[in-house]
């Protein structure tokens, strides 16, 4: 039958909607690309001596080594510190070495029982240390400055900063730790900057901070705990420049600046990424990487793919993202499956040319905008190459060139052809409507001629007209 004029707009919109859903690339085209550094961030560099280290290879030894050198002060801000050795060493520093120790810990680490941690920290408090809890249990949500205090750093004698991607746990200070990076940064300028961040977060005049005694007045101190300063691990020290980065202050703009400045390589090893930062186009973090890879820059990406269970939603999304990157971009992406080497990729490390980013910032909007996080951009080819050697080993172990979306290239082609088909359908319908309109005009003309012929018209003509109406 003929298409009615009033149905034309509805049919066109429906078909176009299907075409857009099927193949946004065909209909909408590319959203654009980002090739330059984010102008909203300007790094402030401090001269430094940097000693890089990795987990699990180091077993956290540099943390204990640097803490043991303290002569006057130790200030620690950390998401979770369940390591008996670290807390035992802090107790010894406070009690025997007259070092003023202050610790700020998160009161709401996700999925973690903090009873043992709080008991050991009570032991530290019993020998003179100060322990404050931010986002303590019962803290009103309106008083919380951050969703989580997620950084992991220590400031020693207002001169040295230890910053890591890993929490200071028994596992990470042992042989069963996650993959992560850390750095010992000796720099008065950098330490002074981080001291200011610490003081602002630690102060109990903030409504989201209370002392350990106020939060847990009845908790029992753990009693005797012990530590050992190991000497079976060493790492070289290099001259460098270091720029501080913190969330929620500037981490997202800093990262976009950092990756946007790349001219030769971008290597990323990450625990997590959310959808807002993983779109393939525009100025998302993955979009920046894809743009750089398209310019011929060496871009490699390792994403954690193992969680508590294989059914974990994040694990499935991470696998899908890596498949998509390998199938639709020039990024070489690897997914980490649990091996004997370490339980999971917990790193948040980024290498750009001869600079490296070390710290606690995950690639999620929560980490960028709602948590307290700390990272450092280290400008040193030697330090960067140190981490790059470990990165490339991990990448070679976990990269599979055939691991693309089933098959990502084929699926991409299918989407293209389906989109093209949808566009063709629009053309066919338009042609059909044009033909239908012409027939309608001829029919109207024929009907008009019949009426003009009056009573002299033959009955057979009336029958043909009736038959014609049935075919409409």
C-alpha positions in Angstrom: 0.0 0.0 0.0 1.0 3.7 -0.3 2.8 5.4 2.6 0.7 8.1 4.1 2.3 11.6 4.2 1.6 11.9 7.9 3.7 8.8 8.7 6.8 9.9 6.9 8.4 11.9 9.7 7.9 9.1 12.2 9.4 6.5 9.9 12.4 8.6 9.1 13.1 9.4 12.8 12.8 5.7 13.7 15.2 4.6 11.0 17.7 7.3 11.8 17.5 6.4 15.5 18.3 2.7 14.7 21.2 3.8 12.5 22.7 6.0 15.2 22.4 3.1 17.8 23.9 0.6 15.4 26.8 2.7 14.2 27.5 6.1 15.8 30.7 6.3 13.9 28.9 6.2 10.5 26.2 8.7 11.4 28.0 11.0 13.8 31.6 10.8 12.8 34.5 11.3 15.2 34.2 13.5 18.2 37.6 15.1 17.8 40.9 14.5 19.5 43.3 15.9 22.0 47.0 16.2 21.1 48.3 18.9 23.5 48.8 19.1 27.3 46.0 20.4 29.4 46.7 24.1 29.9 44.8 24.2 33.3 47.7 22.5 35.1 51.3 23.8 35.5 53.6 21.5 37.4 55.8 22.9 40.2 59.1 21.0 40.3 61.4 20.6 43.3 65.0 19.3 43.1 65.2 15.8 44.6 67.1 12.6 45.1 64.8 9.7 44.2 65.1 6.0 45.0 62.5 4.0 43.1 61.2 0.5 44.2 58.5 -1.9 43.3 56.1 -4.3 44.9 56.3 -7.2 45.5 60.1 -7.4 44.7 61.1 -5.0 47.5 58.7 -6.5 50.1 58.3 -2.9 51.2 61.9 -2.8 52.6 62.5 0.8 51.6 59.6 1.9 53.7 61.1 0.3 56.9 64.6 1.5 56.0 63.6 5.2 55.6 61.4 5.2 58.7 64.2 3.7 60.7 66.4 6.8 59.8 64.0 9.3 61.4 65.5 11.5 64.0 62.8 14.0 64.8 59.4 13.6 63.1 57.3 11.0 61.1 53.9 12.0 59.7 51.9 9.4 57.9 48.7 9.7 55.9 47.3 6.4 54.7 44.2 4.5 53.6 45.1 1.3 55.5 48.2 0.4 57.5 47.8 -3.2 58.8 51.5 -4.0 58.8 52.7 -5.1 62.2 56.3 -4.3 61.2 55.6 -0.7 60.3 53.6 0.0 63.4 56.2 -1.8 65.6 58.9 0.3 64.2 56.9 3.5 64.8 56.4 2.4 68.4 60.2 2.0 68.8 60.9 5.4 67.2 58.4 7.1 69.5 59.5 5.3 72.7 63.2 4.8 72.2 64.3 7.4 69.8 62.2 10.4 70.9 60.8 10.8 67.4 57.4 12.5 67.3 55.1 10.2 65.3 51.7 11.2 64.0 49.4 8.9 61.9 46.2 9.8 60.0 44.2 6.7 58.9 40.9 6.3 57.1 38.0 5.2 59.3 36.1 3.7 56.4 38.3 1.6 54.2 36.1 -0.4 51.8 35.6 -4.0 52.8 38.4 -4.0 55.4 38.1 -5.0 59.0 40.2 -2.5 60.9 40.1 -4.1 64.4 43.7 -5.4 64.3 45.0 -2.2 62.7 43.3 0.0 65.4 44.6 -2.3 68.2 48.1 -1.9 67.0 47.7 1.8 66.5 46.4 1.9 70.1 49.8 0.4 71.1 51.5 3.2 69.3 49.3 5.7 71.1 50.1 4.1 74.4 53.8 4.8 74.0 53.3 8.5 73.0 52.4 8.5 69.4 49.4 10.4 68.0 46.7 8.8 65.9 43.8 10.5 64.3 41.0 9.0 62.3 39.4 10.7 59.3 35.9 9.7 58.2 35.5 7.9 61.6 32.6 5.5 62.1 29.5 7.6 62.8 30.9 10.7 61.0 28.1 12.7 59.4 28.3 12.5 55.6 27.9 16.2 55.4 31.1 16.7 57.4 33.2 14.5 55.2 35.6 16.5 53.0 36.6 13.3 51.0 34.8 10.1 50.2 38.0 8.2 51.2 41.4 9.3 52.3 43.2 7.0 50.0 46.8 8.2 49.7 49.8 6.3 51.1 52.7 8.5 52.1 55.0 9.4 54.9 57.0 12.6 55.6 60.2 11.9 57.5 62.1 14.7 59.3 60.5 17.3 57.0 63.0 16.2 54.4 62.1 12.9 52.9 58.8 11.6 51.5 57.9 7.9 50.9 55.0 7.7 48.4 53.5 4.4 47.2 50.6 3.0 45.2 50.2 0.2 47.8 48.8 0.1 51.3 51.2 -0.8 54.1 50.0 -4.3 54.9 51.6 -7.5 56.0 51.2 -8.9 52.5 52.7 -5.9 50.7 55.6 -5.9 53.1 56.1 -9.5 52.4 56.5 -11.8 49.4 52.8 -12.0 48.5 52.2 -8.3 47.7 50.4 -6.8 44.7 52.1 -5.3 41.7 52.8 -1.6 42.7 55.4 1.1 42.6 56.9 3.3 45.3 59.5 6.0 45.6 61.7 7.5 48.3 61.9 11.2 47.5 64.5 13.3 49.4 63.5 16.9 48.8 63.0 19.6 51.3 60.7 21.5 48.9 58.5 18.5 48.1 58.4 17.5 51.8 57.3 21.0 52.8 54.5 20.9 50.2 53.3 17.6 51.4 53.6 18.7 55.1 51.1 21.4 54.3 48.7 18.9 52.8 49.1 16.6 55.9 48.5 19.4 58.4 45.3 20.4 56.7 43.9 16.9 56.7 45.1 15.8 60.2 43.7 18.8 62.2 41.0 17.7 64.6 39.3 21.1 64.2 37.9 19.5 61.1 34.5 17.9 61.8 35.5 14.7 60.0 38.6 14.0 62.2 38.8 12.6 65.7 41.5 11.1 67.8 41.7 7.3 68.1 40.8 7.5 71.8 37.7 9.5 71.0 36.5 7.0 68.4 37.5 3.8 70.2 37.8 4.6 73.9 37.6 0.9 74.9 39.9 -0.6 72.3 42.7 -2.7 73.8 46.3 -2.1 72.8 47.8 -5.1 70.9 50.8 -5.5 73.2 54.2 -6.6 72.0 54.7 -6.4 68.2 58.0 -6.7 66.4 59.9 -5.7 63.2 63.0 -6.5 61.4 65.1 -4.1 59.2 66.0 -6.2 56.3 69.2 -5.6 54.2 68.5 -8.0 51.4 67.1 -5.4 49.0 68.7 -2.3 47.4 67.8 0.2 44.7 69.8 2.9 43.0 69.3 6.6 43.8 69.1 9.2 41.1 69.0 13.0 40.8 65.6 14.2 39.6 62.9 16.9 39.7 59.6 16.1 41.4 56.2 17.8 41.1 53.4 17.1 43.7 49.9 16.0 42.6 46.9 15.6 44.9 43.2 14.8 44.6 40.8 16.4 44.6 42.9 19.5 43.9 44.5 18.9 40.5 45.1 15.2 39.8 42.8 14.9 36.7 44.1 18.1 35.0 47.7 17.0 36.0 47.2 13.6 34.3 45.7 15.1 31.2 48.6 17.6 31.1 51.1 14.8 31.7 49.9 12.5 29.0 49.0 15.3 26.6 52.7 16.2 26.6 53.9 12.8 25.3 56.1 12.7 22.2 57.6 9.2 22.3 55.9 6.8 24.8 53.0 6.4 27.2 52.9 3.3 29.4 50.1 2.8 31.9 49.6 0.1 34.5 46.3 0.4 36.3 44.1 -1.2 38.9 40.9 0.5 37.8 39.2 2.8 35.3 35.6 4.0 35.0 33.4 4.6 32.0 33.9 8.4 32.0 37.6 7.9 31.5 37.5 5.1 29.0 35.7 6.4 26.0 37.7 6.0 22.8 37.2 9.6 21.6 37.2 13.1 23.0 39.3 14.2 25.9 38.9 11.1 28.1 42.1 9.6 29.4 41.8 6.6 27.0 40.8 9.1 24.2 44.1 11.0 24.8 46.0 7.7 24.7 44.2 6.6 21.5 45.0 10.0 19.8 48.7 9.7 20.8 48.8 6.1 19.5 47.3 7.3 16.2 50.2 9.8 15.9 52.7 6.9 16.0 53.6 7.2 19.7 54.4 3.9 21.6 51.3 3.5 23.8 50.9 0.4 26.0 48.3 -0.3 28.7 48.1 -2.9 31.4 44.8 -3.2 33.3 44.0 -5.4 36.2 41.5 -8.2 35.2 41.3 -10.2 38.4 39.1 -9.5 41.5 37.5 -11.5 44.2 35.5 -13.7 41.7 35.4 -14.1 38.0 31.9 -12.8 38.0 33.0 -9.4 39.3 31.4 -6.6 37.3 34.6 -4.6 37.1 36.6 -7.6 35.9 34.2 -8.2 33.0 34.2 -4.5 32.1 38.0 -4.4 32.2 38.3 -7.4 29.9 35.8 -5.8 27.5 37.8 -2.6 27.5 41.1 -4.3 26.7 39.5 -6.2 23.9 38.0 -3.0 22.5 41.3 -1.1 22.6 43.1 -3.9 20.8 40.4 -4.1 18.2 39.6 -0.5 17.5 42.7 1.6 18.4 46.5 1.6 18.0 46.9 1.1 21.8 48.5 -2.2 22.7 46.5 -3.3 25.8 47.1 -6.2 28.1 44.8 -7.7 30.8 46.3 -9.2 34.0 45.0 -12.6 35.1 46.0 -13.9 38.5 49.3 -15.6 38.5 51.9 -16.8 41.1 53.7 -13.5 40.6 51.2 -11.4 42.6 47.5 -11.4 43.4 46.6 -8.4 41.3 47.7 -5.3 39.6 47.2 -2.6 42.2 49.5 -0.1 40.6 48.5 3.4 39.4 51.7 4.1 37.5 52.1 6.1 34.3 55.2 6.6 32.2 55.4 9.5 29.7 58.6 9.9 27.7 61.3 10.4 30.4 58.9 11.2 33.3 57.0 8.8 35.6 53.8 9.2 37.8 53.9 7.3 41.1 51.0 7.4 43.6 47.6 6.3 44.7 45.3 7.9 42.0 43.0 5.4 40.3 41.5 6.4 36.9 38.0 7.0 38.3 36.1 10.2 38.9 35.8 9.3 42.6 39.6 9.1 42.8 40.1 12.3 40.9 37.4 14.5 42.4 36.2 13.0 45.7 39.1 11.3 47.4 42.2 12.6 49.0 45.0 11.1 46.9 48.7 11.8 46.5 51.1 11.2 43.6 54.4 12.6 42.3 55.5 13.3 38.8 59.2 12.4 38.7 61.3 13.9 35.9 64.3 11.7 35.4 65.2 9.4 32.5 67.0 7.0 34.9 64.1 6.7 37.4 61.6 6.3 34.5 63.7 3.6 32.8 63.8 1.8 36.2 60.1 1.5 36.3 59.8 0.9 32.5 61.9 -2.2 32.8 59.4 -3.7 35.2 56.5 -2.5 33.1 57.8 -4.0 29.9 58.3 -7.3 31.7 54.7 -7.3 32.9 53.5 -6.3 29.5 55.4 -9.0 27.7 53.9 -11.5 30.2 50.3 -10.5 29.8 49.9 -9.0 26.3 48.1 -11.2 23.8 48.0 -9.7 20.3 45.0 -11.9 19.4 43.0 -10.7 22.4 40.5 -8.5 20.7 36.7 -8.1 20.8 35.3 -11.3 19.4 36.8 -10.5 17.0 36.9 -6.7 17.7 37.9 -6.0 14.1 35.1 -8.1 12.7 32.6 -6.6 15.1 33.7 -3.1 14.2 33.3 -4.0 10.5 29.9 -5.5 11.3 28.8 -2.3 13.0 30.0 -0.3 10.1 28.1 -2.4 7.6 25.0 -2.4 9.7 25.2 1.4 10.0 25.7 1.7 6.3 22.7 -0.6 5.7 20.6 1.6 8.0 21.6 4.6 5.9 20.7 2.7 2.7 17.3 1.8 4.2 16.7 5.5 4.7 17.4 6.1 1.0 15.2 3.1 -0.1 12.3 4.4 2.0 12.7 7.9 0.6 12.6 6.5 -2.9 9.5 4.4 -2.1 7.8 7.4 -0.6 8.6 9.5 -3.8 7.2 6.7 -6.0 4.1 6.4 -3.7 3.6 10.1 -4.0 3.7 10.0 -7.8 1.2 7.1 -7.9 -1.1 9.1 -5.6 -0.9 12.1 -8.0 -1.7 9.8 -11.0 -4.6 8.2 -9.2 -6.0 11.6 -8.2 -5.7 12.8 -11.8 -7.4 9.6 -13.1 -10.3 10.0 -10.6 -10.8 13.6 -11.6 -11.0 12.7 -15.3 -13.6 10.0 -14.6 -15.8 12.5 -12.8 -15.5 14.9 -15.7 -16.8 12.3 -18.1 -20.2 12.2 -16.3 -22.9 9.6 -16.9 -21.4 8.5 -20.2 -18.7 6.6 -18.3 -18.8 2.9 -18.9 -19.6 0.5 -16.0 -16.3 -1.3 -16.6 -14.4 1.8 -15.7 -16.1 2.0 -12.4 -15.2 -1.6 -11.7 -11.5 -0.9 -12.5 -11.6 2.1 -10.1 -13.1 0.0 -7.4 -10.4 -2.7 -7.9 -7.7 0.0 -7.8 -8.9 1.2 -4.4 -8.6 -2.4 -3.1 -4.9 -2.4 -4.1 -4.0 0.8 -2.2 
